[in-house]
C-alpha cells in the first residue's frame, strides 16, 4: 500500500461562521463544570435540532468548523442558533431569547464565506441558583413571581449595574452582593422577557438569612 501524501496545490479550507467565548459573569474567567451545547437550524418559522457538535477550544471558544461548506457557494446562507446548558449557570442570552442566532454563509475552497468571521464574541454565563459561591461572598437567595404567584423563569435580577443573575425554571435566583455595605438599604430589581418589572429593598446582613420574593407586574 502506498503511503498517503498531499498533492501540490490541494487543501481543505474550514471556516467557522461563529465563535463564542464563554465567560463566567462573576469572575470574568472561563466557566467551570459540565456544559452542553446544542445547534438548531431554522426551518421556516421553526427551529430544528441538528446532530452537529462544536469544537470547544482550550480558551473556551465554541466553534463549528466547516459549517456552511458547500459545493455550490451561491446557495443562500442558513440561519442557526446555539443553545447552552450548564449545571452552575444560566446563559445571559436567555433574558431575551432562546439562543444565540447567526448566519452560516455558503463557501468552498474557491469561494471563501462572506462575511468572514474573524473574532469570537463573548457569551456571558450568569451564576444560577446552584452556583458554588466562595464563602466570603454574601449571596441573596430568593424567587421571582408574577402577580398570580407563579414562578418566572429567565428574569434578570440585578443590584444596580454591578451584579446580575437569571432565574431558573422555578423562578429561583442567588444574587452575589460583593459591593453592598452592611446596614445600608439596597434596591434589587427584576425584569422578565416581557418587560414586567419588580423590586425589593434589602439590608445586609439581616436579609441574607431568609428567602426574598420579587413580584413582577
C-alpha positions in Angstrom: 0.0 0.0 0.0 1.4 3.4 -0.9 1.5 6.0 1.9 -0.9 8.9 1.7 0.7 12.1 0.6 -0.7 15.6 -0.2 -0.8 16.8 -3.8 0.7 20.2 -4.5 -2.0 22.9 -4.5 -4.6 20.7 -2.8 -6.1 21.9 0.5 -9.3 21.8 2.5 -10.4 25.1 4.0 -12.6 25.0 7.1 -14.2 28.2 8.4 -16.5 28.7 11.3 -19.3 31.2 11.0 -19.4 31.7 14.7 -17.0 31.9 17.6 -18.5 32.2 21.1 -16.1 32.8 24.0 -17.7 31.5 27.2 -17.2 33.8 30.2 -18.2 33.3 33.8 -20.0 36.6 34.5 -19.0 36.6 38.2 -15.2 36.0 37.7 -14.6 37.1 34.1 -12.8 33.8 33.6 -13.6 30.6 31.7 -16.6 28.8 33.2 -16.3 25.5 35.1 -18.5 22.4 35.5 -20.4 20.4 32.9 -21.5 22.3 29.7 -23.9 21.1 27.0 -24.0 22.8 23.6 -26.8 22.4 21.1 -27.1 23.7 17.5 -30.5 24.3 15.8 -31.2 25.1 12.2 -34.0 27.5 11.3 -36.7 25.8 9.1 -39.2 28.4 8.1 -40.7 29.8 11.3 -39.5 26.8 13.4 -36.1 25.6 14.7 -35.0 22.1 14.1 -32.3 20.4 16.3 -29.2 19.2 14.4 -26.7 16.5 15.5 -23.7 18.7 14.9 -21.3 19.0 17.7 -19.0 22.0 18.3 -15.3 22.2 18.7 -14.5 23.9 22.1 -11.0 25.3 22.2 -8.7 25.4 25.2 -9.7 29.0 25.8 -13.4 28.1 26.0 -14.4 29.3 22.5 -17.2 27.4 20.8 -16.7 27.0 17.0 -18.3 25.0 14.2 -15.5 24.5 11.6 -16.9 23.6 8.2 -20.5 24.8 8.9 -21.7 26.3 5.6 -19.2 24.4 3.4 -21.0 23.5 0.1 -20.1 22.5 -3.4 -22.4 25.4 -4.5 -21.2 28.6 -2.8 -24.0 30.6 -4.4 -26.7 29.0 -2.2 -28.2 31.3 0.4 -26.9 31.4 3.9 -28.6 29.3 6.5 -29.7 30.5 9.9 -28.6 28.7 13.1 -28.7 29.2 16.8 -26.6 27.9 19.6 -28.2 26.9 22.9 -26.2 26.3 26.1 -27.0 24.4 29.2 -24.7 24.3 32.3 -25.0 22.9 35.8 -23.9 26.2 37.5 -25.0 28.9 35.1 -27.9 30.4 33.1 -26.8 31.8 29.7 -27.2 35.5 29.6 -29.0 35.4 26.2 -32.0 33.8 28.0 -33.0 37.2 29.3 -34.2 38.0 25.8 -34.4 34.8 23.7 -33.8 31.0 23.4 -30.4 31.0 21.7 -27.6 32.9 20.1 -28.6 33.2 16.4 -26.2 33.6 13.5 -26.0 33.1 9.7 -23.7 30.5 8.1 -22.8 31.7 4.5 -22.1 29.0 2.0 -18.5 28.7 0.8 -16.0 26.2 -0.7 -12.3 26.1 -1.5 -12.6 28.6 -4.3 -15.0 31.0 -2.6 -14.5 32.0 1.0 -17.5 32.8 3.1 -18.8 36.4 3.0 -18.7 37.9 5.6 -15.7 36.1 7.1 -15.9 35.7 10.9 -12.5 36.7 12.3 -13.1 37.1 16.1 -15.1 35.4 18.8 -17.8 37.3 20.7 -18.3 36.9 24.5 -21.1 34.8 25.7 -21.8 35.5 29.3 -22.8 32.7 31.7 -24.6 34.1 34.8 -24.5 32.3 38.1 -27.5 30.0 38.6 -29.2 29.3 42.0 -26.8 26.3 42.3 -23.6 28.2 41.7 -20.9 27.4 44.4 -20.1 30.9 45.5 -17.0 31.3 47.7 -17.9 31.6 51.3 -16.7 35.2 51.7 -19.2 36.5 49.1 -22.6 37.5 50.6 -25.4 35.9 48.5 -29.1 36.9 48.4 -31.4 34.0 47.7 -35.0 34.3 46.5 -37.6 33.8 43.8 -39.3 35.9 41.2 -43.0 35.5 40.8 -45.8 37.1 38.7 -48.9 38.7 40.1 -50.6 35.3 40.4 -47.8 33.8 42.4 -46.4 31.7 39.6 -42.6 31.4 39.2 -41.0 33.5 36.4 -38.0 31.9 34.6 -35.2 33.8 32.9 -36.0 37.0 34.8 -32.9 39.3 35.1 -32.2 40.1 38.8 -29.8 43.0 39.4 -28.1 45.1 42.0 -27.6 48.3 40.2 -25.2 47.7 37.3 -22.8 45.7 39.4 -24.3 42.3 39.9 -26.7 40.3 37.8 -28.2 36.7 37.6 -31.1 35.0 35.9 -33.8 33.0 37.5 -34.2 29.3 36.7 -37.4 27.4 35.8 -38.5 27.6 39.5 -38.1 31.3 39.5 -35.2 30.9 41.9 -32.1 33.1 42.0 -28.9 33.5 44.0 -27.5 37.1 43.7 -24.0 37.9 44.9 -23.7 41.2 46.7 -20.0 41.9 46.8 -20.2 45.7 46.8 -23.1 46.3 49.2 -22.2 48.0 52.5 -23.8 46.4 55.7 -26.7 48.3 57.2 -27.5 50.3 54.0 -30.8 49.7 52.3 -30.1 48.4 48.7 -32.6 48.2 45.8 -32.8 44.8 43.9 -34.5 45.0 40.6 -36.0 42.2 38.4 -37.3 42.3 34.8 -38.6 39.4 32.7 -38.6 38.8 29.0 -42.0 40.6 28.5 -40.8 43.7 30.3 -42.6 43.2 33.6 -40.6 44.7 36.4 -40.4 44.5 40.2 -38.1 45.5 43.0 -37.4 45.0 46.7 -35.2 46.7 49.2 -32.8 44.6 51.3 -30.4 45.4 54.1 -27.3 43.3 54.8 -26.6 41.1 56.6 -30.1 40.6 58.0 -31.9 39.9 54.8 -29.4 37.2 53.7 -30.9 34.9 56.3 -34.2 34.4 54.5 -35.5 33.9 51.0 -36.8 37.0 49.3 -39.6 37.3 46.8 -39.7 39.8 44.0 -43.1 40.2 42.2 -43.0 41.4 38.6 -46.1 43.1 37.1 
